Amino acid sequence: MFKKLNVFLHQSFPFEISITRILLSSVIIGLFVSLFLIVFRPFGSGEYILEGRAWILWCYGFVTFLILLADMLVLPAVFPRIFNETKWNVFKAVCFQFWHILTIGTANLLVAKFIGGKHISILEFPGFLLTALAIGIFPITLSVFSIHAFLLRKYLESVREINERIVSSKSRRGATEESRQAVVITSETGKEKAEINLKDLLFIKSVDNYVEIYKSDGGHIKTIFLRSSLKRIEASLKEQTLFFKCHRAFLVNVSNISRVMGNSQGYKLIFAGVEFSIPVSRNYSKKLKKLMAGT
């Protein structure tokens, strides 16, 4: 049982990296905290309203907003290895939710003491933190587990459909007119170039100031290095409908995708002969499904 639980806790889990979504969720949660205290008046918060100091309850919401922004934006920037999305899992997601409770609770306790005028002893902090953890352990764990199950089911069902389309399309078509064409990819200076048939070109990977061009060459995978940006190459290939930028670091030839894998973080593209999978950013998931539907 413990072995199965350990395997589950180490399964992949999405980490939100969209600044817009982080801002929106932080605003919503901050407003919810203030409105909840004003409407239901728990923990003696009704005293502030009776005293004409309801603004303190709005302070709680604002502090919640600021702490969430710090947790979601500052911490990943300071500790990128810990918050690496490729290594983010269910266990880390649960722990991070507990961290939210502790930081938000502690900050609002300080607001109650120094702004609200509550007489709170420093000795009360450990008890408060334990109470917050005890209250939050069930809903947090249930929430993370539910989100993981929902996303995993969603992507696995979609992966099956996409893979069926890939198999079907490859069985009914030969090389298309477009795939017989050759493309010329040049370096930033124009001094170096690579001419590759589209049917052999797998994908292009951005690495610092260079790109790695992966192509199939007689059953083997060959890599060509050019000094260029992925954005520049994407612009030069915009007339080629087979190319799809699935991630900020990858431009792929959809006609050469062997199969698609998926977990709660999203899709992974598999190319024959390539030892690693290519991630698909969640922003591009719908576009991938649309492209594969037309293959």
C-alpha positions in Angstrom: 0.0 0.0 0.0 2.8 2.4 1.0 4.7 1.5 -2.2 1.6 2.4 -4.3 1.1 5.6 -2.4 4.7 6.6 -3.0 4.4 5.9 -6.7 1.3 8.0 -6.9 2.8 10.9 -4.9 5.7 11.0 -7.4 3.5 11.2 -10.5 3.7 14.3 -12.6 1.5 17.3 -11.7 1.1 20.6 -13.6 2.7 23.7 -12.1 1.0 27.0 -13.1 3.5 29.3 -14.8 1.1 31.7 -16.5 1.5 35.1 -14.9 -2.0 36.1 -16.0 -3.6 33.1 -14.4 -1.6 33.5 -11.2 -2.7 37.1 -10.9 -6.3 36.2 -11.6 -6.4 33.4 -9.1 -4.6 35.5 -6.4 -7.1 38.3 -6.9 -10.1 35.9 -6.7 -8.8 34.1 -3.5 -7.9 37.5 -1.9 -11.4 38.8 -2.5 -12.9 35.5 -1.3 -11.0 35.8 2.0 -12.3 39.3 2.7 -15.9 38.7 1.6 -16.0 35.4 3.7 -14.8 37.3 6.8 -17.3 40.1 6.2 -20.3 37.9 5.4 -19.9 35.1 7.8 -17.7 36.9 10.5 -15.8 33.9 11.8 -12.9 34.0 14.3 -14.3 37.2 15.9 -14.0 39.2 12.7 -17.5 40.7 13.3 -15.9 42.8 16.0 -14.1 44.9 13.4 -17.4 45.6 11.6 -19.1 46.6 14.9 -16.2 48.9 15.7 -16.3 50.5 12.2 -13.0 49.0 11.2 -14.1 46.7 8.4 -11.2 48.0 6.3 -9.0 45.5 8.4 -10.9 42.6 6.8 -10.1 44.0 3.4 -6.4 44.1 4.6 -6.6 40.3 5.2 -7.7 39.8 1.6 -5.0 42.1 0.3 -2.3 40.4 2.3 -3.6 37.0 1.0 -3.2 38.4 -2.5 0.4 39.5 -1.9 1.5 36.3 -0.2 0.1 34.2 -3.1 1.9 36.3 -5.6 5.1 35.9 -3.6 4.7 32.2 -3.4 3.8 31.7 -7.0 6.1 34.2 -8.7 9.0 35.0 -6.4 9.8 31.6 -5.0 10.0 29.9 -8.4 12.3 32.6 -9.6 14.6 32.3 -6.6 14.5 28.5 -6.5 14.1 27.4 -10.1 15.4 23.8 -9.5 12.7 23.1 -6.9 9.9 24.5 -9.0 11.1 22.9 -12.3 7.8 21.9 -14.0 9.3 18.8 -15.5 10.0 17.5 -12.0 6.9 18.9 -10.3 4.8 16.0 -8.8 1.7 15.3 -6.6 3.8 15.4 -3.4 5.3 18.8 -4.2 1.9 20.1 -5.1 0.4 19.1 -1.8 3.4 20.5 0.2 3.1 23.8 -1.7 -0.6 24.1 -0.8 0.3 23.6 2.8 3.0 26.3 2.4 0.3 28.6 1.1 -1.8 28.0 4.3 1.1 28.6 6.6 2.4 31.8 4.9 -1.1 33.3 4.4 -2.1 32.4 7.9 1.0 33.7 9.5 0.9 37.0 7.6 -2.8 37.5 8.5 -2.1 36.7 12.1 0.5 39.5 12.1 -2.0 41.8 10.6 -4.4 40.9 13.4 -1.8 41.7 15.9 -0.2 44.9 14.6 -3.1 46.5 12.7 -6.1 44.9 14.2 -5.0 45.4 17.7 -5.4 41.7 18.7 -3.4 40.6 21.7 -1.6 37.6 20.2 1.3 36.0 22.0 4.3 34.7 20.0 3.7 31.4 21.9 0.4 31.1 20.1 2.0 30.8 16.7 2.9 27.0 16.8 -0.7 26.2 17.9 -2.1 28.3 15.2 0.1 26.7 12.5 -0.9 23.2 13.7 -4.5 24.2 13.6 -4.2 25.5 10.1 -2.5 22.3 9.0 -5.1 20.1 10.7 -8.0 22.1 9.0 -6.4 22.2 5.6 -5.0 18.7 5.3 -8.1 17.0 4.0 -9.4 19.6 1.5 -5.9 20.3 0.1 -5.1 16.6 -0.4 -8.5 15.9 -1.9 -8.3 18.9 -4.2 -4.8 18.0 -5.5 -5.7 14.3 -6.0 -9.0 15.2 -7.7 -7.2 17.7 -10.1 -4.6 15.1 -10.9 -7.1 12.4 -11.6 -9.2 14.7 -13.8 -6.3 16.0 -15.9 -4.8 12.5 -16.2 -8.1 11.1 -17.5 -8.6 14.0 -19.8 -5.1 13.7 -21.4 -5.1 9.9 -21.6 -8.5 9.9 -23.4 -7.3 12.5 -25.8 -4.0 10.7 -26.4 -5.8 7.6 -27.4 -7.8 9.5 -30.0 -4.7 11.3 -31.4 -2.7 8.1 -31.7 -5.6 6.4 -33.5 -5.6 9.3 -36.0 -1.8 9.0 -36.5 -2.0 5.3 -37.2 -5.0 5.8 -39.5 -3.4 8.7 -41.4 -0.1 6.9 -42.0 -1.8 3.7 -43.2 -3.9 5.5 -45.8 -1.3 8.0 -47.2 2.1 7.9 -48.8 4.4 10.8 -49.1 2.5 14.0 -49.8 3.6 16.5 -52.3 4.6 18.8 -49.5 6.7 16.2 -47.7 8.7 15.6 -50.9 9.8 19.2 -50.8 13.2 20.3 -49.5 13.6 23.3 -47.1 16.7 25.4 -46.7 17.5 26.5 -43.2 20.2 29.1 -42.8 22.3 30.4 -40.0 22.0 33.9 -38.5 24.9 35.1 -40.7 23.7 33.2 -43.8 27.1 31.6 -44.1 25.9 28.2 -43.0 22.8 26.4 -44.3 21.2 23.0 -44.2 19.0 21.6 -47.0 16.7 18.9 -45.8 13.7 17.0 -47.3 10.6 17.6 -45.2 9.9 13.9 -45.0 13.3 13.5 -43.2 13.0 16.6 -40.9 11.8 15.7 -37.4 12.0 18.8 -35.3 14.2 21.7 -34.4 15.3 22.4 -30.8 16.4 25.8 -29.5 19.6 25.7 -27.3 20.9 29.1 -26.2 22.0 31.0 -29.3 21.9 27.8 -31.5 19.4 25.4 -32.9 19.7 21.6 -33.1 18.0 20.2 -36.3 17.0 16.6 -35.9 16.6 14.6 -39.2 16.2 11.0 -40.1 19.1 9.8 -42.2 18.9 6.2 -43.5 17.2 4.9 -40.3 19.6 6.9 -38.0 19.1 10.2 -36.3 21.4 13.0 -37.4 21.7 16.4 -35.7 22.7 19.6 -37.4 23.8 22.6 -35.4 23.3 26.2 -36.7 23.7 29.5 -35.0 20.2 30.9 -35.2 17.1 31.6 -33.1 14.0 29.4 -33.3 11.8 32.4 -33.8 13.7 33.3 -37.0 13.5 29.7 -38.4 9.8 29.6 -37.5 9.2 32.7 -39.5 11.2 31.3 -42.5 9.0 28.2 -42.5 5.7 29.8 -42.0 4.5 28.7 -45.4 5.0 25.1 -44.5 1.8 23.8 -42.9 3.5 20.7 -41.4 5.4 22.7 -38.8 4.0 23.3 -35.3 5.7 25.2 -32.5 4.6 23.0 -29.6 6.9 24.6 -27.0 9.0 27.7 -26.7 12.1 25.5 -27.4 10.7 23.2 -30.1 9.4 23.4 -33.6 8.1 20.0 -34.8 7.1 18.4 -38.1 3.7 16.9 -37.3 3.8 14.4 -40.2 6.8 12.6 -38.5 5.3 12.3 -35.0 5.3 8.5 -34.2 2.9 8.7 -31.2 1.7 11.0 -28.4 2.0 10.3 -24.7 0.2 12.2 -21.9 0.1 12.7 -18.2 -1.5 15.3 -15.9 1.0 17.9 -17.2 -0.1 17.5 -20.8 1.1 15.9 -24.0 4.5 14.5 -24.9 5.5 13.9 -28.5 7.5 10.8 -29.5 9.7 10.6 -32.6 11.1 7.2 -33.8 14.7 6.8 -33.0 14.8 9.8 -30.6 15.5 8.9 -27.0 13.7 11.8 -25.4 10.1 13.0 -25.6 9.1 16.6 -26.6 6.8 18.5 -24.3 3.7 20.4 -25.6 2.9 23.6 -23.7 -0.6 23.6 -22.3 -1.3 26.7 -24.3 -0.7 24.7 -27.5 -2.7 21.5 -26.6 -5.9 22.5 -28.5 -3.9 23.4 -31.5 -2.1 20.1 -31.5 -5.4 18.2 -31.4 -6.7 20.3 -34.3 -3.6 19.7 -36.4 -3.6 16.0 -35.7 -7.3 15.8 -36.6 -6.4 17.1 -40.1 -3.4 14.8 -40.7 
